[in-house]
Amino acid sequence: MEFRIGHAAALALTFVAFSASGDDWYPSEHGADDTLGAVNHLTPEGVVRAAKLVKTGKTYPLGVVTGWETPAYPPRHYAITVIQPGQDSGPTMGANLATGNDDLLYTWMGIGSQLDGLGHMGINHEYYNGLTPPDFVTPKGLTKLGTHEIPPIVTRGVLLDMTQRFDANPVPAGTAFNTEDIETQAEAQGVTIGKGDVVLFHTGWLNVEDPVEFMSGEPGLGLEGAKHLASLDIVAVGADTWGLEPVPGEDPELVFPVHPELLAKNGIYILENMDVRALAADEGWEFLFVLGQPRFEGAVQAVINPVAIR
């Protein structure tokens, strides 16, 4: 018979709760009631330090253009309809003859350049801080862990160029990078990863033009590497791939193990399909990272366009 301490009970007890997965990954270090995770590492002082990295004023949009043909994890898709109420020769409005267009968007949130919120993936139906679906999941949206609750992420960004590490562009599908790869490449670039940072990886995968090949696999962050980054108290980690972690995976019996390791266990946000090609070409290894995600109430994920500033 499984024994698990409820989320509320964790407030009153002095020992650590054991989850259904057998690990002691909740309550969170940020408190048993916390719903924000690693963004708690952000501080005003960190914003000021990161702002001092701006030397040239050059900006880099990290989001890809999302459209009808954007490759996406099945069955995700995108559709937009432009509505012109009067059509091109219809009635106008007022003496100034005003006309206009509107649009109706029907899309999955996890498409294109995206943010995975803490409610996206869990372990055996347990999510960040031990929350279970009855605690926060409804058909009309999440009542906790929604991406609309995430404060602006303004901090130092670090880019690690794994095409240099593996001497391949793109890095082959299924290639995993872990602690040794991360530390070696960071040293080669002369950067360190610190508390509150956002870490991005350049693998060259966005250069794969065939959508079938693009979605059939990818290089990515290995499980041991994810644990290492979590130990450094980063806020978010992302890559120029559709799923961050390697496909095929390191262990054929595990399905997307890096996602729950980061999201559920450590409250670290995931950024996917980050277009870091121009940033890598300019050797922008550290920069001011700015993200203000759309505030769709109760959303699990979000289509985003973060900006890197050097």
C-alpha positions as CSV (number, residue, x, y, z in Angstrom):
1,M,0.0,0.0,0.0
2,E,1.4,3.4,-1.0
3,F,1.9,6.0,1.7
4,R,2.3,9.6,0.8
5,I,2.1,12.8,2.9
6,G,-0.5,15.2,1.5
7,H,0.6,18.6,0.3
8,A,-1.1,20.5,3.2
9,A,0.2,18.0,5.8
10,A,3.7,18.9,4.8
11,L,3.3,22.3,6.4
12,A,2.8,20.8,9.8
13,L,5.3,17.9,9.7
14,T,9.0,18.3,10.2
15,F,10.1,15.3,8.1
16,V,10.3,15.2,4.3
17,A,7.4,13.8,2.3
18,F,8.1,10.8,0.1
19,S,6.4,10.9,-3.3
20,A,4.9,8.0,-5.2
21,S,8.1,7.8,-7.2
22,G,10.1,7.0,-4.1
23,D,12.1,10.2,-4.0
24,D,12.1,13.0,-1.5
25,W,11.7,15.8,-4.0
26,Y,9.0,17.8,-2.2
27,P,8.2,19.9,-0.3
28,S,10.2,22.4,-2.4
29,E,13.2,24.3,-1.0
30,H,11.1,27.4,-1.6
31,G,8.3,26.3,0.7
32,A,5.5,23.7,0.7
33,D,3.0,26.2,-0.7
34,D,5.3,27.6,-3.5
35,T,4.0,27.5,-7.1
36,L,6.7,29.5,-8.8
37,G,9.8,27.2,-8.5
38,A,13.2,28.4,-9.6
39,V,12.2,31.9,-10.5
40,N,12.4,32.5,-6.7
41,H,16.2,32.7,-7.4
42,L,15.6,36.0,-9.4
43,T,16.4,39.2,-7.5
44,P,16.5,42.9,-8.3
45,E,20.3,42.8,-7.7
46,G,20.6,40.1,-10.3
47,V,18.7,42.2,-12.8
48,V,21.1,45.1,-12.2
49,R,24.1,42.8,-12.7
50,A,22.7,41.3,-15.9
51,A,21.9,44.7,-17.3
52,K,25.6,45.6,-17.0
53,L,26.3,42.9,-19.6
54,V,24.8,45.2,-22.3
55,K,27.7,46.8,-24.2
56,T,26.5,47.2,-27.8
57,G,22.8,47.4,-27.5
58,K,22.3,44.6,-30.1
59,T,19.1,42.6,-29.6
60,Y,18.4,39.0,-30.7
61,P,14.9,37.6,-31.0
62,L,15.1,34.0,-29.7
63,G,11.7,33.0,-30.9
64,V,11.0,31.4,-34.3
65,V,8.1,32.5,-36.5
66,T,5.2,30.2,-35.7
67,G,2.9,29.4,-38.6
68,W,0.7,26.8,-40.4
69,E,3.7,24.7,-41.3
70,T,5.6,24.8,-38.0
71,P,6.8,21.3,-37.0
72,A,5.3,20.3,-33.7
73,Y,4.9,17.3,-31.4
74,P,1.7,15.5,-32.6
75,P,-1.1,16.3,-32.5
76,R,-0.2,20.0,-31.9
77,H,-0.9,22.4,-34.6
78,Y,-1.5,26.1,-35.4
79,A,-4.3,27.9,-37.2
80,I,-5.1,31.5,-37.7
81,T,-8.1,33.2,-39.5
82,V,-8.0,36.8,-40.4
83,I,-11.4,38.4,-40.2
84,Q,-12.3,41.6,-42.1
85,P,-15.9,42.4,-40.9
86,G,-16.8,44.4,-44.0
87,Q,-14.6,42.5,-46.5
88,D,-12.4,44.6,-48.8
89,S,-15.2,46.6,-50.4
90,G,-17.7,46.6,-47.5
91,P,-18.9,49.4,-45.3
92,T,-16.6,51.8,-43.6
93,M,-16.9,53.4,-40.1
94,G,-17.4,57.1,-39.4
95,A,-16.7,60.1,-41.5
96,N,-13.0,59.2,-41.6
97,L,-13.9,55.9,-43.5
98,A,-12.1,53.7,-41.0
99,T,-11.5,50.1,-41.9
100,G,-9.7,47.3,-40.3
101,N,-8.8,43.6,-39.8
102,D,-9.1,41.2,-36.8
103,D,-7.8,37.7,-36.3
104,L,-8.9,34.5,-34.6
105,L,-6.2,32.2,-33.4
106,Y,-6.6,28.5,-32.7
107,T,-3.4,26.9,-31.5
108,W,-1.8,24.6,-29.1
109,M,0.4,26.5,-26.7
110,G,3.3,24.1,-27.0
111,I,4.2,25.0,-30.5
112,G,7.1,26.9,-32.0
113,S,9.3,28.7,-29.5
114,Q,7.7,27.7,-26.2
115,L,7.9,27.9,-22.4
116,D,7.0,24.7,-20.5
117,G,5.4,25.6,-17.2
118,L,5.7,23.6,-14.0
119,G,2.3,22.0,-14.6
120,H,3.4,20.5,-17.9
121,M,5.0,17.2,-16.8
122,G,5.1,15.3,-13.5
123,I,6.0,11.8,-12.2
124,N,3.2,9.3,-11.6
125,H,0.6,12.1,-11.5
126,E,2.6,14.2,-9.1
127,Y,3.8,17.6,-10.2
128,Y,5.9,20.4,-8.7
129,N,5.7,20.5,-4.9
130,G,3.7,17.3,-4.8
131,L,0.6,18.7,-6.4
132,T,-1.8,16.1,-8.0
133,P,-4.3,16.8,-10.7
134,P,-7.3,17.3,-8.4
135,D,-5.2,20.1,-6.7
136,F,-4.9,22.3,-9.8
137,V,-6.1,20.8,-13.1
138,T,-9.4,21.8,-14.6
139,P,-10.7,21.8,-18.2
140,K,-10.8,25.6,-18.2
141,G,-7.1,25.9,-17.1
142,L,-4.7,25.3,-14.3
143,T,-5.7,26.9,-11.0
144,K,-2.0,26.6,-9.9
145,L,1.3,26.5,-11.8
146,G,-0.3,28.4,-14.7
147,T,2.3,30.2,-16.9
148,H,0.4,33.5,-16.4
149,E,1.7,33.6,-12.9
150,I,5.4,33.6,-13.8
151,P,6.9,37.0,-13.1
152,P,9.1,38.6,-15.8
153,I,12.3,36.6,-16.3
154,V,15.1,39.2,-16.6
155,T,18.4,37.8,-15.7
156,R,21.8,36.8,-17.0
157,G,21.7,34.4,-20.0
158,V,24.5,31.9,-20.8
159,L,24.8,30.2,-24.3
160,L,26.8,27.1,-24.6
161,D,27.7,26.1,-28.2
162,M,27.6,22.3,-28.3
163,T,28.4,22.3,-32.1
164,Q,31.9,23.3,-30.9
165,R,32.0,20.6,-28.2
166,F,30.9,17.8,-30.6
167,D,32.5,19.3,-33.8
168,A,29.3,18.9,-35.7
169,N,26.6,21.3,-36.9
170,P,24.0,20.1,-36.4
171,V,24.9,17.8,-33.5
172,P,23.6,14.4,-34.4
173,A,20.2,13.2,-33.1
174,G,20.4,11.2,-29.9
175,T,23.6,12.9,-28.7
176,A,23.4,13.6,-25.0
177,F,25.4,16.3,-23.2
178,N,26.0,15.9,-19.5
179,T,28.2,17.5,-16.8
180,E,31.5,16.9,-18.4
181,D,30.3,18.4,-21.7
182,I,28.7,21.4,-20.0
183,E,31.7,22.2,-17.9
184,T,34.3,21.6,-20.7
185,Q,32.4,23.8,-23.1
186,A,31.8,26.6,-20.5
187,E,35.5,26.6,-19.8
188,A,36.3,26.8,-23.5
189,Q,34.0,29.8,-23.9
190,G,35.3,31.5,-20.7
191,V,31.9,31.5,-18.9
192,T,30.5,30.1,-15.7
193,I,27.0,29.2,-14.8
194,G,25.6,30.9,-11.7
195,K,22.5,31.1,-9.5
196,G,19.5,32.7,-11.3
197,D,20.9,32.2,-14.8
198,V,19.1,31.0,-17.9
199,V,21.1,28.5,-19.8
200,L,20.7,27.9,-23.5
201,F,22.3,25.4,-25.8
202,H,23.2,25.8,-29.5
203,T,23.1,22.4,-31.3
204,G,22.4,23.7,-34.9
205,W,19.2,21.6,-34.9
206,L,17.1,24.5,-36.3
207,N,19.1,24.2,-39.5
208,V,17.4,20.8,-40.2
209,E,15.0,21.9,-42.9
210,D,13.0,18.7,-43.4
211,P,10.1,18.7,-40.9
212,V,10.0,14.9,-40.7
213,E,13.7,14.7,-40.0
214,F,13.4,17.6,-37.5
215,M,10.8,15.9,-35.5
216,S,12.2,12.4,-35.7
217,G,15.0,13.0,-33.2
218,E,17.2,15.6,-31.7
219,P,20.4,16.0,-29.6
220,G,19.9,17.3,-26.1
221,L,20.5,17.7,-22.4
222,G,21.0,14.3,-20.6
223,L,19.5,13.4,-17.3
224,E,22.8,13.7,-15.4
225,G,23.4,17.1,-17.0
226,A,20.0,18.2,-16.0
227,K,20.7,17.3,-12.4
228,H,24.0,19.2,-12.6
229,L,22.3,22.3,-13.8
230,A,19.7,22.0,-11.1
231,S,22.4,21.9,-8.5
232,L,23.6,25.4,-9.8
233,D,20.2,27.0,-9.0
234,I,19.4,28.1,-12.6
235,V,16.0,29.5,-13.4
236,A,15.4,28.0,-16.9
237,V,17.2,25.9,-19.5
238,G,16.5,25.8,-23.2
239,A,17.9,24.8,-26.6
240,D,17.3,25.1,-30.3
241,T,15.5,21.8,-30.4
242,W,11.8,20.9,-30.1
243,G,12.1,18.9,-26.8
244,L,15.4,19.9,-25.1
245,E,16.5,16.3,-24.3
246,P,18.0,13.7,-26.6
247,V,15.8,11.6,-28.9
248,P,16.5,8.7,-29.0
249,G,17.0,8.9,-25.3
250,E,19.9,7.7,-23.2
251,D,17.8,4.9,-21.6
252,P,15.2,3.3,-24.0
253,E,13.0,2.5,-21.0
254,L,12.6,6.2,-20.0
255,V,10.3,8.6,-21.8
256,F,11.4,12.3,-21.6
257,P,13.0,11.9,-18.2
258,V,14.6,15.3,-18.2
259,H,11.3,17.1,-18.3
260,P,10.0,15.9,-14.9
261,E,13.5,16.1,-13.4
262,L,13.6,19.9,-14.2
263,L,9.9,20.8,-13.9
264,A,8.5,18.6,-11.2
265,K,11.5,18.0,-9.0
266,N,13.4,21.3,-9.3
267,G,10.9,23.9,-10.6
268,I,13.1,24.8,-13.5
269,Y,11.4,26.1,-16.6
270,I,12.1,24.7,-20.1
271,L,12.5,26.7,-23.2
272,E,12.2,25.0,-26.6
273,N,13.0,25.9,-30.2
274,M,15.1,28.8,-29.1
275,D,16.7,30.4,-32.2
276,V,20.2,31.1,-31.0
277,R,21.9,30.9,-34.4
278,A,22.7,34.7,-34.6
279,L,23.8,34.8,-31.0
280,A,26.1,31.9,-31.5
281,A,27.5,33.4,-34.7
282,D,28.4,36.6,-32.7
283,E,29.8,34.5,-29.9
284,G,27.3,36.0,-27.5
285,W,28.1,33.6,-24.6
286,E,26.6,35.8,-21.9
287,F,23.9,38.4,-22.2
288,L,20.9,40.1,-20.7
289,F,17.9,37.7,-21.1
290,V,14.4,39.2,-21.1
291,L,11.1,37.3,-21.2
292,G,7.7,38.6,-20.5
293,Q,5.4,35.6,-21.4
294,P,1.8,36.1,-22.6
295,R,-0.5,35.9,-19.6
296,F,-3.2,33.5,-20.7
297,E,-4.9,32.5,-17.5
298,G,-4.4,28.8,-16.5
299,A,-2.1,28.0,-19.4
300,V,0.2,25.0,-19.2
301,Q,2.7,26.3,-21.8
302,A,3.2,29.5,-23.8
303,V,4.4,30.5,-27.2
304,I,7.2,33.0,-26.5
305,N,9.8,35.3,-28.1
306,P,12.5,36.0,-25.5
307,V,15.1,38.6,-26.3
308,A,18.8,38.4,-25.7
309,I,20.6,41.8,-25.4
310,R,24.4,42.3,-25.6
